[in-house]
Amino acid sequence: MSLQQKQVQDYGENPIAVRDSDNYQNEYVEGFVEKWDELINWPARSSSEGSFFIDTLKEHGAERVLDTATGTGFHSIRLKESGFNVASVDGSVEMLVKAFENANRKDQILRTIDADWRWLTRDVQERFDAAVCLGNSFTHLFSEHDRRKTLAEFYAALKYDGILILDQRNYDLILDEGFKSKHTYYYCGENVKAEPEYVDDGLARFRYEFPDNHVYHLNMFPLRKDYVRRLLYEVGFQEVITYGDFQETYHQHEPDFFIHVAKKAYQKP
Ligand SMILES: C[S@@+](CC[C@H](N)C(=O)[O-])C[C@H]1O[C@@H](n2cnc3c(N)ncnc32)[C@H](O)[C@@H]1O
């Protein structure tokens, strides 16, 4: 599908039946991508996440970083500003175009790569010290097969002692108790209403309403935290530390987001 054709989201007659890992291609249409940075609010997000990702990457001695879910470039640009050598992957060309423009405005040239995670190493042959998959992106995969394949591709893109930082919404909370976002850490745009419109064990359909009354949706798979941790171990990561809203200790149902830091270096049992 060409860039011009992708103006509006189309979930067909039964939007909650759309549970497909390929669908992200239809969701990030030009209008939504244009508005994504309103949803994020870059300055608020920078100050709320502080230097967590930068510090974690530096602690692990990372220099070459693969941003696997570049989106509009928020983390790629921050990481480049902090001195990392960054390659910026996304499977949405609309997102990569926007990221490139955002970087340009900051006098940066992003190295963008249009690639789908499920066959990432077909298009990206280098090996990295670290990979990041941030902003609740992994949730776009709807089958266990795609999730395992993606994690295996991320694992393969890392050097022998590389790390993967992957985050997710606290879906346990949404599934068990309903939606109670504090809205403070990630999607910080104050004037954008972001909430789930429909939730079951296989779908969290979020509705994003912007001040100009434009409405967009994202259909996502509600990942339970321990399930993601298990998959990370099963594809070969040796240690997985999970933070809740950037803190190492937290009550299970408190954080809005979990951040998994998965290490590849072999550890003797
Ligand atoms: C929720 S956005 C997050 C973007 C950015 N990391 C942020 O935090 O603002 C998810 C991104 O993942 C990308 N994505 C989703 N599924 C993908 C796949 N299978 N392969 C490559 N990119 C994918 C989308 O195109 C989108 O840019």
PDBQT file of the ligand as one rigid body, heavy atoms in Angstrom, charges set to zero:
ROOT
HETATM    1  C1  LIG A 301       3.296   2.310  20.125  1.00  0.00    +0.000 C 
HETATM    2  S1  LIG A 301       4.417   2.807  18.847  1.00  0.00    +0.000 S 
HETATM    3  C2  LIG A 301       5.796   3.312  19.839  1.00  0.00    +0.000 C 
HETATM    4  C3  LIG A 301       6.792   4.177  19.136  1.00  0.00    +0.000 C 
HETATM    5  C4  LIG A 301       7.929   4.711  19.983  1.00  0.00    +0.000 C 
HETATM    6  N1  LIG A 301       8.807   3.655  20.465  1.00  0.00    +0.000 N 
HETATM    7  C5  LIG A 301       7.444   5.531  21.129  1.00  0.00    +0.000 C 
HETATM    8  O1  LIG A 301       7.639   5.126  22.273  1.00  0.00    +0.000 OA
HETATM    9  O2  LIG A 301       6.891   6.608  20.904  1.00  0.00    +0.000 OA
HETATM   10  C6  LIG A 301       4.842   1.222  18.203  1.00  0.00    +0.000 C 
HETATM   11  C7  LIG A 301       5.780   1.217  17.015  1.00  0.00    +0.000 C 
HETATM   12  O3  LIG A 301       6.133  -0.135  16.720  1.00  0.00    +0.000 OA
HETATM   13  C8  LIG A 301       6.089  -0.317  15.312  1.00  0.00    +0.000 C 
HETATM   14  N2  LIG A 301       5.799  -1.747  15.053  1.00  0.00    +0.000 N 
HETATM   15  C9  LIG A 301       4.716  -2.451  15.452  1.00  0.00    +0.000 A 
HETATM   16  N3  LIG A 301       4.796  -3.728  15.032  1.00  0.00    +0.000 NA
HETATM   17  C10 LIG A 301       5.966  -3.818  14.340  1.00  0.00    +0.000 A 
HETATM   18  C11 LIG A 301       6.620  -4.902  13.661  1.00  0.00    +0.000 A 
HETATM   19  N4  LIG A 301       6.085  -6.130  13.596  1.00  0.00    +0.000 N 
HETATM   20  N5  LIG A 301       7.820  -4.658  13.079  1.00  0.00    +0.000 NA
HETATM   21  C12 LIG A 301       8.371  -3.409  13.125  1.00  0.00    +0.000 A 
HETATM   22  N6  LIG A 301       7.795  -2.348  13.756  1.00  0.00    +0.000 NA
HETATM   23  C13 LIG A 301       6.598  -2.557  14.350  1.00  0.00    +0.000 A 
HETATM   24  C14 LIG A 301       4.985   0.593  14.849  1.00  0.00    +0.000 C 
HETATM   25  O4  LIG A 301       5.096   0.898  13.482  1.00  0.00    +0.000 OA
HETATM   26  C15 LIG A 301       5.158   1.800  15.767  1.00  0.00    +0.000 C 
HETATM   27  O5  LIG A 301       6.006   2.776  15.228  1.00  0.00    +0.000 OA
ENDROOT
TORSDOF 0
